[in-house]
Protein backbone atom coordinates (compact mmCIF):
# COMPACT_ATOMS: atom_id res chain seq x y z
CA UNK A 1 0.00 0.00 0.00
CA UNK A 2 2.93 2.35 0.76
CA UNK A 3 4.37 1.59 -2.68
CA UNK A 4 1.03 2.41 -4.30
CA UNK A 5 0.87 5.77 -2.53
CA UNK A 6 4.46 6.52 -3.53
CA UNK A 7 3.69 5.67 -7.17
CA UNK A 8 0.65 7.95 -7.16
CA UNK A 9 2.70 10.81 -5.76
CA UNK A 10 5.39 10.24 -8.35
CA UNK A 11 2.88 10.24 -11.21
CA UNK A 12 1.17 13.35 -9.86
CA UNK A 13 4.53 15.11 -9.66
CA UNK A 14 5.31 14.17 -13.25
CA UNK A 15 1.90 15.42 -14.35
CA UNK A 16 2.42 18.77 -12.61
CA UNK A 17 5.86 19.11 -14.15
CA UNK A 18 4.42 18.30 -17.58
CA UNK A 19 1.67 20.92 -17.21
CA UNK A 20 4.25 23.43 -16.00
CA UNK A 21 6.48 23.03 -19.05
CA UNK A 22 3.48 23.10 -21.37
CA UNK A 23 2.34 26.35 -19.76
CA UNK A 24 5.77 27.88 -20.21
CA UNK A 25 5.78 26.79 -23.87
CA UNK A 26 2.37 28.35 -24.51
CA UNK A 27 3.41 31.55 -22.76
CA UNK A 28 6.63 31.72 -24.74
CA UNK A 29 4.82 31.04 -28.02
CA UNK A 30 2.21 33.68 -27.25
CA UNK A 31 4.86 36.24 -26.39
CA UNK A 32 6.66 35.47 -29.64
CA UNK A 33 3.47 35.88 -31.64
CA UNK A 34 2.61 39.21 -30.06
CA UNK A 35 6.22 40.33 -30.24
CA UNK A 36 6.09 39.82 -34.02
CA UNK A 37 3.26 42.37 -34.38
CA UNK A 38 4.72 45.83 -34.87
CA UNK A 39 2.52 48.90 -34.86
CA UNK A 40 3.10 51.89 -37.08
CA UNK A 41 1.07 55.07 -37.48
CA UNK A 42 0.70 57.28 -40.50
CA UNK A 43 -1.45 60.24 -41.45
CA UNK A 44 -3.54 60.40 -44.59
CA UNK A 45 -1.38 61.78 -47.40
CA UNK A 46 1.94 60.87 -45.77
CA UNK A 47 4.29 58.00 -46.65
CA UNK A 48 5.06 55.01 -44.42
CA UNK A 49 7.72 52.29 -44.33
CA UNK A 50 6.59 48.83 -43.13
CA UNK A 51 9.59 46.68 -42.12
CA UNK A 52 9.92 43.00 -42.95
CA UNK A 53 11.61 40.26 -40.88
CA UNK A 54 14.62 39.54 -43.09
CA UNK A 55 17.45 41.53 -44.65
CA UNK A 56 19.63 40.42 -47.56
CA UNK A 57 23.38 41.07 -47.90
CA UNK A 58 22.63 42.94 -51.13
CA UNK A 59 19.90 43.21 -53.71
CA UNK A 60 21.45 40.48 -55.91
CA UNK A 61 20.39 37.82 -53.39
CA UNK A 62 16.73 38.58 -54.05
CA UNK A 63 16.83 36.08 -56.94
CA UNK A 64 16.92 33.25 -54.37
CA UNK A 65 13.85 34.46 -52.45
CA UNK A 66 10.13 34.82 -52.67
CA UNK A 67 8.64 37.75 -50.75
CA UNK A 68 4.92 38.25 -50.17
CA UNK A 69 3.35 41.33 -48.68
CA UNK A 70 -0.31 40.70 -47.90
CA UNK A 71 -3.07 41.82 -45.58
CA UNK A 72 -4.21 39.74 -42.65
CA UNK A 73 -7.17 38.61 -44.74
CA UNK A 74 -4.66 37.13 -47.26
CA UNK A 75 -5.22 39.79 -49.91
CA UNK A 76 -1.84 40.04 -51.64
CA UNK A 77 -0.53 43.60 -51.82
CA UNK A 78 2.62 42.78 -53.82
CA UNK A 79 4.69 39.66 -54.53
CA UNK A 80 8.29 39.09 -55.66
CA UNK A 81 9.67 35.84 -57.08
CA UNK A 82 13.22 35.22 -58.32
CA UNK A 83 14.01 38.89 -57.95
CA UNK A 84 11.07 40.15 -60.04
CA UNK A 85 7.76 41.81 -59.19
CA UNK A 86 5.08 39.34 -60.22
CA UNK A 87 1.93 40.88 -58.72
CA UNK A 88 0.54 44.16 -57.39
CA UNK A 89 -2.95 44.68 -56.00
CA UNK A 90 -5.00 47.23 -57.94
CA UNK A 91 -5.79 49.12 -54.70
CA UNK A 92 -2.06 49.70 -54.18
CA UNK A 93 -1.03 50.23 -57.79
CA UNK A 94 1.58 53.00 -58.18
CA UNK A 95 1.52 53.54 -54.40
CA UNK A 96 3.76 50.72 -53.14
CA UNK A 97 7.40 49.81 -53.51
CA UNK A 98 9.69 47.23 -51.87
CA UNK A 99 13.34 47.73 -51.06
CA UNK A 100 15.27 44.80 -52.66
CA UNK A 101 17.70 44.56 -49.73
CA UNK A 102 15.70 45.26 -46.56
CA UNK A 103 12.42 43.97 -48.08
CA UNK A 104 10.68 46.99 -46.52
CA UNK A 105 7.43 48.01 -48.19
CA UNK A 106 6.67 51.68 -48.59
CA UNK A 107 3.19 53.11 -49.16
CA UNK A 108 2.74 56.60 -50.52
CA UNK A 109 0.49 58.44 -50.27
CA UNK A 110 -1.33 56.73 -47.40
CA UNK A 111 -5.11 56.42 -47.76
CA UNK A 112 -7.75 55.80 -45.15
CA UNK A 113 -8.38 52.35 -46.64
CA UNK A 114 -4.76 51.38 -45.83
CA UNK A 115 -5.66 51.05 -42.14
CA UNK A 116 -5.03 47.29 -41.78
CA UNK A 117 -2.76 44.49 -40.59
CA UNK A 118 -0.02 43.52 -43.04
CA UNK A 119 2.07 40.39 -43.14
CA UNK A 120 5.50 39.94 -44.72
CA UNK A 121 6.32 36.32 -45.61
CA UNK A 122 9.85 35.39 -46.81
CA UNK A 123 10.66 32.09 -48.50
CA UNK A 124 14.26 31.08 -49.25
CA UNK A 125 15.40 28.70 -52.00
CA UNK A 126 17.20 25.69 -50.49
CA UNK A 127 18.09 22.53 -52.42
CA UNK A 128 15.73 23.40 -55.22
CA UNK A 129 12.72 24.11 -52.96
CA UNK A 130 11.42 27.21 -51.26
CA UNK A 131 11.16 27.06 -47.48
CA UNK A 132 9.71 29.69 -45.18
CA UNK A 133 12.51 31.78 -43.73
CA UNK A 134 10.42 34.15 -41.57
CA UNK A 135 7.22 36.15 -41.35
CA UNK A 136 6.12 39.22 -39.45
CA UNK A 137 2.84 41.08 -38.91
CA UNK A 138 2.79 44.87 -39.06
CA UNK A 139 -0.21 46.88 -37.86
CA UNK A 140 -0.76 50.12 -39.74
CA UNK A 141 -2.94 52.69 -37.98
CA UNK A 142 -4.07 55.48 -40.28
CA UNK A 143 -4.91 58.86 -38.79
CA UNK A 144 -6.54 61.86 -40.46
CA UNK A 145 -6.22 65.28 -38.88
CA UNK A 146 -9.40 67.03 -37.79
CA UNK A 147 -9.84 70.66 -38.73
CA UNK A 148 -9.38 73.34 -36.09
CA UNK A 149 -12.65 73.49 -34.12
CA UNK A 150 -15.00 76.35 -34.95
CA UNK A 151 -16.91 77.64 -31.91
CA UNK A 152 -20.02 79.80 -32.19
CA UNK A 153 -22.75 80.93 -29.81
CA UNK A 154 -26.43 81.55 -30.52
CA UNK A 155 -27.01 84.69 -28.43
CA UNK A 156 -30.45 86.36 -28.90
CA UNK A 157 -30.27 89.91 -30.23
CA UNK A 158 -31.96 91.57 -27.24
CA UNK A 159 -30.71 89.10 -24.63
CA UNK A 160 -30.17 90.37 -21.11
CA UNK A 161 -29.81 89.04 -17.60
CA UNK A 162 -29.31 85.29 -17.13
CA UNK A 163 -30.22 84.20 -20.67
CA UNK A 164 -29.46 80.62 -21.72
CA UNK A 165 -27.08 80.40 -24.68
CA UNK A 166 -26.34 77.40 -26.92
CA UNK A 167 -22.65 77.08 -27.85
CA UNK A 168 -21.62 74.94 -30.87
CA UNK A 169 -18.22 73.37 -31.56
CA UNK A 170 -17.66 71.69 -34.94
CA UNK A 171 -14.76 70.00 -36.71
CA UNK A 172 -14.53 67.79 -39.80
CA UNK A 173 -12.39 65.52 -41.96
CA UNK A 174 -10.72 63.42 -39.24
CA UNK A 175 -10.11 59.78 -38.34
CA UNK A 176 -10.51 57.73 -36.15
CA UNK A 177 -13.67 58.53 -34.16
CA UNK A 178 -12.97 61.56 -31.97
CA UNK A 179 -13.74 62.47 -28.39
CA UNK A 180 -14.79 66.02 -27.56
CA UNK A 181 -13.73 67.58 -24.28
CA UNK A 182 -13.68 71.12 -22.96
CA UNK A 183 -12.80 73.49 -20.16
CA UNK A 184 -15.14 76.20 -18.89
CA UNK A 185 -13.52 78.77 -16.59
CA UNK A 186 -10.87 76.22 -15.51
CA UNK A 187 -13.45 73.46 -14.98
CA UNK A 188 -14.00 70.48 -17.28
CA UNK A 189 -17.33 70.25 -19.13
CA UNK A 190 -19.07 67.54 -21.13
CA UNK A 191 -20.18 68.34 -24.65
CA UNK A 192 -23.26 66.76 -26.21
CA UNK A 193 -22.23 65.09 -29.47
CA UNK A 194 -24.20 63.46 -32.26
CA UNK A 195 -23.73 59.73 -33.05
CA UNK A 196 -20.66 59.13 -35.27
CA UNK A 197 -20.90 58.27 -38.93
CA UNK A 198 -19.43 55.33 -40.85
CA UNK A 199 -16.29 53.65 -39.51
CA UNK A 200 -14.78 53.53 -43.01
CA UNK A 201 -14.98 57.23 -43.79
CA UNK A 202 -13.77 60.50 -42.36
CA UNK A 203 -15.65 61.81 -39.35
CA UNK A 204 -17.42 65.15 -38.95
CA UNK A 205 -18.27 66.06 -35.38
CA UNK A 206 -20.57 68.71 -33.91
CA UNK A 207 -20.85 69.22 -30.17
CA UNK A 208 -23.25 71.44 -28.23
CA UNK A 209 -23.11 73.02 -24.79
CA UNK A 210 -25.89 75.00 -23.09
CA UNK A 211 -24.73 77.84 -20.83
CA UNK A 212 -26.29 80.43 -18.56
CA UNK A 213 -24.50 83.75 -19.04
CA UNK A 214 -24.38 84.94 -15.46
CA UNK A 215 -20.65 85.73 -15.70
CA UNK A 216 -17.83 86.20 -18.20
CA UNK A 217 -16.98 82.85 -19.81
CA UNK A 218 -13.71 81.50 -21.24
CA UNK A 219 -14.31 78.21 -23.07
CA UNK A 220 -12.04 75.61 -24.70
CA UNK A 221 -13.19 72.92 -27.16
CA UNK A 222 -10.72 70.06 -27.78
CA UNK A 223 -11.02 67.30 -30.41
CA UNK A 224 -9.04 64.21 -29.36
CA UNK A 225 -8.33 61.38 -31.83
CA UNK A 226 -5.82 58.59 -31.26
CA UNK A 227 -2.71 60.28 -29.80
CA UNK A 228 -3.48 63.64 -31.39
CA UNK A 229 -5.67 66.57 -30.47
CA UNK A 230 -6.63 70.00 -31.74
CA UNK A 231 -8.42 72.77 -29.82
CA UNK A 232 -9.85 76.28 -30.01
CA UNK A 233 -10.73 78.95 -27.44
CA UNK A 234 -13.81 81.13 -27.18
CA UNK A 235 -14.97 83.84 -24.79
CA UNK A 236 -18.38 85.30 -23.95
CA UNK A 237 -19.12 88.45 -21.99
CA UNK A 238 -21.76 88.61 -19.29
CA UNK A 239 -25.01 90.02 -20.61
CA UNK A 240 -26.24 93.44 -19.46
CA UNK A 241 -28.87 93.62 -16.77
CA UNK A 242 -32.47 93.77 -17.95
CA UNK A 243 -34.25 97.14 -17.41
CA UNK A 244 -37.24 96.87 -15.05
CA UNK A 245 -40.47 96.52 -16.98
CA UNK A 246 -43.79 98.16 -15.87
CA UNK A 247 -45.79 96.00 -13.57
CA UNK A 248 -48.71 94.46 -15.37
CA UNK A 249 -52.06 94.07 -13.68
CA UNK A 250 -53.47 90.59 -13.28
CA UNK A 251 -55.78 89.49 -16.02
CA UNK A 252 -58.76 89.25 -13.64
CA UNK A 253 -58.36 92.87 -12.56
CA UNK A 254 -58.20 94.00 -16.18
CA UNK A 255 -61.41 92.13 -17.05
CA UNK A 256 -63.29 93.49 -14.01
CA UNK A 257 -62.19 97.07 -14.75
CA UNK A 258 -63.34 96.72 -18.33
CA UNK A 259 -66.76 95.48 -17.24
CA UNK A 260 -67.17 98.41 -14.80
CA UNK A 261 -66.29 100.92 -17.53
CA UNK A 262 -68.76 99.32 -19.92
CA UNK A 263 -71.52 99.47 -17.30
CA UNK A 264 -70.82 103.15 -16.57
CA UNK A 265 -70.90 103.91 -20.29
CA UNK A 266 -74.23 102.13 -20.73
CA UNK A 267 -75.77 103.94 -17.73
CA UNK A 268 -74.61 107.29 -19.13
CA UNK A 269 -76.17 106.49 -22.51
CA UNK A 270 -79.44 105.50 -20.82
CA UNK A 271 -79.57 108.76 -18.81
CA UNK A 272 -78.93 110.84 -21.89
CA UNK A 273 -81.68 109.05 -23.82
CA UNK A 274 -84.10 109.58 -20.94
CA UNK A 275 -83.26 113.29 -20.75
CA UNK A 276 -83.80 113.91 -24.45
CA UNK A 277 -86.99 111.88 -24.41
CA UNK A 278 -88.51 113.85 -21.50
CA UNK A 279 -87.47 117.23 -22.97
CA UNK A 280 -89.11 116.37 -26.29
CA UNK A 281 -92.39 115.33 -24.60
CA UNK A 282 -92.53 118.62 -22.65
CA UNK A 283 -92.14 120.72 -25.78
CA UNK A 284 -94.85 118.75 -27.55
CA UNK A 285 -97.31 119.23 -24.67
CA UNK A 286 -96.73 122.93 -24.46
CA UNK A 287 -97.37 123.50 -28.18
CA UNK A 288 -100.98 122.09 -27.94
CA UNK A 289 -102.16 124.00 -24.74
CA UNK A 290 -103.81 127.67 -24.78
CA UNK A 291 -101.88 130.56 -23.39
CA UNK A 292 -103.31 131.60 -19.98
CA UNK A 293 -104.47 135.27 -19.61
CA UNK A 294 -104.48 137.48 -16.52
CA UNK A 295 -108.04 138.82 -15.72
CA UNK A 296 -106.81 142.19 -14.63
CA UNK A 297 -104.97 142.72 -17.84
CA UNK A 298 -108.05 141.90 -19.87
CA UNK A 299 -110.34 144.40 -18.01
CA UNK A 300 -107.79 147.10 -18.34
CA UNK A 301 -107.62 146.55 -22.02
CA UNK A 302 -111.38 146.70 -22.33
CA UNK A 303 -111.48 150.00 -20.48
CA UNK A 304 -108.93 151.49 -22.75
CA UNK A 305 -110.90 150.48 -25.73
CA UNK A 306 -114.13 152.08 -24.41
CA UNK A 307 -112.49 155.36 -23.69
CA UNK A 308 -110.99 155.60 -27.15
CA UNK A 309 -114.17 154.78 -29.08
CA UNK A 310 -116.69 157.72 -29.22
CA UNK A 311 -120.36 157.18 -28.63
CA UNK A 312 -122.90 157.46 -31.45
CA UNK A 313 -124.55 160.51 -29.96
CA UNK A 314 -121.30 162.46 -29.83
CA UNK A 315 -120.59 161.65 -33.34
CA UNK A 316 -123.99 162.85 -34.47
CA UNK A 317 -123.70 166.10 -32.64
CA UNK A 318 -120.39 166.82 -34.19
CA UNK A 319 -121.80 166.23 -37.60
CA UNK A 320 -124.81 168.50 -37.09
CA UNK A 321 -122.78 171.34 -35.86
SULPETA-V874603 format. One record per residue. RES is the residue in one small letter. SS is DSSP state (A for helix, B for strand, O for the rest). PSI is psi in whole degrees, 0 to 359 (* if undefined). NEAR is the number of other ideal C-beta (glycine too) atoms within 8 Angstrom. Layout:
res:RES ss:SS psi:PSI near:NEAR
res:RES ss:SS psi:PSI near:NEAR
This chain:
res:x ss:O psi:321 near:4
res:x ss:A psi:322 near:5
res:x ss:A psi:322 near:6
res:x ss:A psi:318 near:7
res:x ss:A psi:318 near:8
res:x ss:A psi:321 near:8
res:x ss:A psi:319 near:8
res:x ss:A psi:318 near:8
res:x ss:A psi:321 near:8
res:x ss:A psi:315 near:8
res:x ss:A psi:322 near:8
res:x ss:A psi:323 near:8
res:x ss:A psi:318 near:8
res:x ss:A psi:322 near:8
res:x ss:A psi:318 near:8
res:x ss:A psi:318 near:8
res:x ss:A psi:321 near:8
res:x ss:A psi:313 near:8
res:x ss:A psi:325 near:8
res:x ss:A psi:312 near:8
res:x ss:A psi:325 near:8
res:x ss:A psi:320 near:8
res:x ss:A psi:318 near:8
res:x ss:A psi:322 near:8
res:x ss:A psi:315 near:8
res:x ss:A psi:317 near:8
res:x ss:A psi:317 near:8
res:x ss:A psi:318 near:8
res:x ss:A psi:318 near:8
res:x ss:A psi:318 near:8
res:x ss:A psi:323 near:8
res:x ss:A psi:319 near:8
res:x ss:A psi:312 near:8
res:x ss:A psi:331 near:7
res:x ss:A psi:335 near:6
res:x ss:A psi:342 near:10
res:x ss:B psi:119 near:10
res:x ss:B psi:134 near:9
res:x ss:B psi:135 near:7
res:x ss:B psi:147 near:11
res:x ss:B psi:144 near:10
res:x ss:B psi:149 near:14
res:x ss:B psi:152 near:10
res:x ss:O psi:129 near:13
res:x ss:O psi:343 near:5
res:x ss:O psi:179 near:9
res:x ss:O psi:155 near:9
res:x ss:B psi:144 near:11
res:x ss:B psi:122 near:8
res:x ss:B psi:114 near:14
res:x ss:O psi:150 near:10
res:x ss:O psi:188 near:14
res:x ss:O psi:2 near:9
res:x ss:O psi:147 near:9
res:x ss:O psi:134 near:6
res:x ss:O psi:154 near:12
res:x ss:O psi:319 near:4
res:x ss:O psi:173 near:6
res:x ss:A psi:341 near:7
res:x ss:A psi:337 near:5
res:x ss:A psi:349 near:9
res:x ss:A psi:339 near:12
res:x ss:A psi:340 near:7
res:x ss:A psi:15 near:7
res:x ss:B psi:157 near:15
res:x ss:B psi:130 near:11
res:x ss:B psi:127 near:14
res:x ss:B psi:125 near:11
res:x ss:B psi:121 near:15
res:x ss:B psi:163 near:11
res:x ss:B psi:170 near:10
res:x ss:O psi:336 near:9
res:x ss:O psi:15 near:4
res:x ss:O psi:21 near:6
res:x ss:O psi:116 near:7
res:x ss:B psi:127 near:10
res:x ss:B psi:309 near:12
res:x ss:B psi:152 near:13
res:x ss:B psi:137 near:11
res:x ss:B psi:140 near:13
res:x ss:B psi:128 near:7
res:x ss:O psi:38 near:6
res:x ss:O psi:5 near:8
res:x ss:B psi:147 near:6
res:x ss:B psi:119 near:8
res:x ss:B psi:346 near:6
res:x ss:B psi:141 near:7
res:x ss:B psi:131 near:9
res:x ss:O psi:142 near:10
res:x ss:A psi:328 near:5
res:x ss:A psi:337 near:5
res:x ss:A psi:11 near:10
res:x ss:O psi:133 near:8
res:x ss:O psi:15 near:2
res:x ss:O psi:356 near:8
res:x ss:B psi:152 near:12
res:x ss:B psi:143 near:5
res:x ss:B psi:135 near:13
res:x ss:O psi:127 near:8
res:x ss:O psi:349 near:8
res:x ss:O psi:308 near:10
res:x ss:O psi:349 near:8
res:x ss:O psi:18 near:14
res:x ss:O psi:136 near:10
res:x ss:B psi:131 near:15
res:x ss:B psi:142 near:12
res:x ss:B psi:127 near:14
res:x ss:O psi:132 near:8
res:x ss:O psi:155 near:9
res:x ss:O psi:136 near:13
res:x ss:O psi:163 near:8
res:x ss:A psi:327 near:11
res:x ss:A psi:349 near:6
res:x ss:A psi:353 near:10
res:x ss:O psi:106 near:8
res:x ss:B psi:176 near:7
res:x ss:B psi:130 near:10
res:x ss:B psi:149 near:15
res:x ss:B psi:131 near:13
res:x ss:B psi:120 near:16
res:x ss:B psi:126 near:9
res:x ss:B psi:127 near:15
res:x ss:B psi:132 near:12
res:x ss:B psi:141 near:9
res:x ss:B psi:118 near:9
res:x ss:B psi:122 near:7
res:x ss:O psi:42 near:3
res:x ss:O psi:4 near:4
res:x ss:B psi:148 near:6
res:x ss:B psi:128 near:7
res:x ss:B psi:146 near:7
res:x ss:B psi:125 near:7
res:x ss:B psi:316 near:8
res:x ss:B psi:169 near:7
res:x ss:B psi:152 near:10
res:x ss:B psi:148 near:11
res:x ss:B psi:131 near:11
res:x ss:B psi:128 near:14
res:x ss:B psi:122 near:10
res:x ss:B psi:118 near:15
res:x ss:B psi:118 near:10
res:x ss:B psi:133 near:14
res:x ss:B psi:137 near:13
res:x ss:B psi:132 near:11
res:x ss:O psi:135 near:10
res:x ss:O psi:151 near:14
res:x ss:O psi:160 near:10
res:x ss:O psi:129 near:6
res:x ss:O psi:140 near:14
res:x ss:B psi:121 near:9
res:x ss:B psi:133 near:12
res:x ss:B psi:157 near:6
res:x ss:B psi:135 near:10
res:x ss:B psi:88 near:8
res:x ss:O psi:123 near:10
res:x ss:O psi:150 near:6
res:x ss:O psi:314 near:4
res:x ss:O psi:33 near:4
res:x ss:O psi:145 near:10
res:x ss:O psi:164 near:9
res:x ss:O psi:217 near:7
res:x ss:O psi:65 near:7
res:x ss:O psi:139 near:11
res:x ss:B psi:135 near:8
res:x ss:B psi:136 near:13
res:x ss:B psi:122 near:10
res:x ss:B psi:133 near:15
res:x ss:B psi:141 near:11
res:x ss:B psi:121 near:16
res:x ss:B psi:147 near:10
res:x ss:B psi:156 near:15
res:x ss:B psi:167 near:10
res:x ss:B psi:29 near:10
res:x ss:B psi:168 near:15
res:x ss:B psi:142 near:12
res:x ss:O psi:195 near:8
res:x ss:O psi:130 near:8
res:x ss:O psi:170 near:12
res:x ss:B psi:132 near:7
res:x ss:B psi:128 near:13
res:x ss:B psi:167 near:8
res:x ss:B psi:165 near:15
res:x ss:B psi:129 near:11
res:x ss:B psi:109 near:13
res:x ss:O psi:52 near:7
res:x ss:O psi:18 near:4
res:x ss:B psi:138 near:6
res:x ss:B psi:146 near:7
res:x ss:B psi:156 near:9
res:x ss:O psi:125 near:5
res:x ss:O psi:147 near:12
res:x ss:B psi:117 near:6
res:x ss:B psi:154 near:9
res:x ss:O psi:159 near:5
res:x ss:O psi:143 near:4
res:x ss:O psi:165 near:7
res:x ss:O psi:213 near:6
res:x ss:O psi:147 near:4
res:x ss:O psi:347 near:5
res:x ss:O psi:14 near:5
res:x ss:O psi:168 near:7
res:x ss:O psi:148 near:9
res:x ss:B psi:142 near:14
res:x ss:B psi:132 near:9
res:x ss:B psi:138 near:15
res:x ss:B psi:125 near:9
res:x ss:B psi:149 near:13
res:x ss:B psi:149 near:11
res:x ss:B psi:126 near:13
res:x ss:B psi:127 near:8
res:x ss:B psi:157 near:11
res:x ss:B psi:112 near:8
res:x ss:O psi:75 near:14
res:x ss:O psi:356 near:5
res:x ss:O psi:169 near:6
res:x ss:O psi:140 near:7
res:x ss:B psi:134 near:10
res:x ss:B psi:118 near:9
res:x ss:B psi:142 near:15
res:x ss:B psi:133 near:11
res:x ss:B psi:123 near:14
res:x ss:B psi:130 near:12
res:x ss:B psi:115 near:15
res:x ss:B psi:130 near:9
res:x ss:B psi:123 near:13
res:x ss:O psi:234 near:7
res:x ss:O psi:14 near:3
res:x ss:B psi:162 near:8
res:x ss:B psi:154 near:7
res:x ss:B psi:143 near:12
res:x ss:B psi:163 near:9
res:x ss:B psi:156 near:11
res:x ss:B psi:156 near:8
res:x ss:B psi:144 near:11
res:x ss:B psi:148 near:8
res:x ss:B psi:136 near:13
res:x ss:O psi:148 near:5
res:x ss:O psi:138 near:7
res:x ss:O psi:152 near:11
res:x ss:O psi:157 near:4
res:x ss:O psi:145 near:6
res:x ss:O psi:137 near:7
res:x ss:O psi:142 near:5
res:x ss:O psi:132 near:3
res:x ss:O psi:149 near:5
res:x ss:O psi:141 near:3
res:x ss:O psi:126 near:4
res:x ss:O psi:139 near:4
res:x ss:O psi:152 near:7
res:x ss:O psi:154 near:6
res:x ss:A psi:323 near:6
res:x ss:A psi:319 near:6
res:x ss:A psi:319 near:8
res:x ss:A psi:317 near:9
res:x ss:A psi:315 near:8
res:x ss:A psi:318 near:8
res:x ss:A psi:321 near:9
res:x ss:A psi:318 near:8
res:x ss:A psi:320 near:8
res:x ss:A psi:315 near:8
res:x ss:A psi:321 near:8
res:x ss:A psi:318 near:8
res:x ss:A psi:316 near:8
res:x ss:A psi:317 near:8
res:x ss:A psi:317 near:8
res:x ss:A psi:319 near:8
res:x ss:A psi:318 near:8
res:x ss:A psi:317 near:8
res:x ss:A psi:317 near:8
res:x ss:A psi:318 near:8
res:x ss:A psi:319 near:8
res:x ss:A psi:317 near:8
res:x ss:A psi:319 near:8
res:x ss:A psi:319 near:8
res:x ss:A psi:310 near:8
res:x ss:A psi:324 near:8
res:x ss:A psi:313 near:8
res:x ss:A psi:319 near:8
res:x ss:A psi:320 near:8
res:x ss:A psi:319 near:8
res:x ss:A psi:321 near:8
res:x ss:A psi:316 near:8
res:x ss:A psi:320 near:8
res:x ss:A psi:320 near:8
res:x ss:A psi:321 near:8
res:x ss:A psi:326 near:7
res:x ss:A psi:337 near:6
res:x ss:O psi:357 near:5
res:x ss:O psi:141 near:6
res:x ss:O psi:155 near:3
res:x ss:O psi:124 near:4
res:x ss:O psi:140 near:4
res:x ss:O psi:149 near:6
res:x ss:O psi:127 near:6
res:x ss:A psi:323 near:6
res:x ss:A psi:318 near:6
res:x ss:A psi:321 near:8
res:x ss:A psi:316 near:9
res:x ss:A psi:320 near:8
res:x ss:A psi:325 near:8
res:x ss:A psi:318 near:8
res:x ss:A psi:317 near:8
res:x ss:A psi:320 near:8
res:x ss:A psi:321 near:8
res:x ss:A psi:319 near:8
res:x ss:A psi:322 near:7
res:x ss:A psi:327 near:6
res:x ss:A psi:333 near:5
res:x ss:O psi:122 near:6
res:x ss:O psi:156 near:5
res:x ss:O psi:164 near:6
res:x ss:A psi:323 near:6
res:x ss:A psi:317 near:6
res:x ss:A psi:323 near:8
res:x ss:A psi:323 near:9
res:x ss:A psi:319 near:8
res:x ss:A psi:321 near:8
res:x ss:A psi:328 near:7
res:x ss:A psi:318 near:6
res:x ss:A psi:315 near:5
res:x ss:O psi:* near:4
